[in-house]
Amino acid sequence: QVHLVESGGGLVQAGGSLRLSCAASGSTVSNYRVGWFRQAPGKEREFVAAISRSGGSTVYGDSVKGRFTIARDNAKNTVNLEMNSLKVEDTAAYYCAAPRSPSNAAVVTTTGYDYWGQGTQVTVSS
């Protein structure tokens, strides 16, 4: 079992950047596919990005393509989400997640993930 903790959220102006980090404990993060999701008040949890166990494959939600980058830092046992050109509509709680089984192929839906962090808030002001 892996325990995930997000950090790096905060308040930033539109056009700015933030770097979120998902730290793993209890297991090595490279053993898991890791996804980032976000949820704004009153809205469903939305897929943001995911990275394969090897790090060789990444997937992004349409709303963040070209602005966000997901990457592994195996030395620190983390998966990071670099967010650039932030928009007001990026405001949300951001969560990282991992599946219990590598055979779970549901990459872009919440059903593909069993372990979730507690979330970190990102607020983008105009």
ABEGO torsion letter per residue (X at the ends): XBBBBBBGBEBBBBGBBBBBBBBBBGBBAAABBBBBBBBBBGBBBBBABBBBAAGABBBBBAAABGABBBBBBAAAGBBBBBBBGBBAAABBBBBBBBBABAABABAABAAABABBBAEBBBBBBX
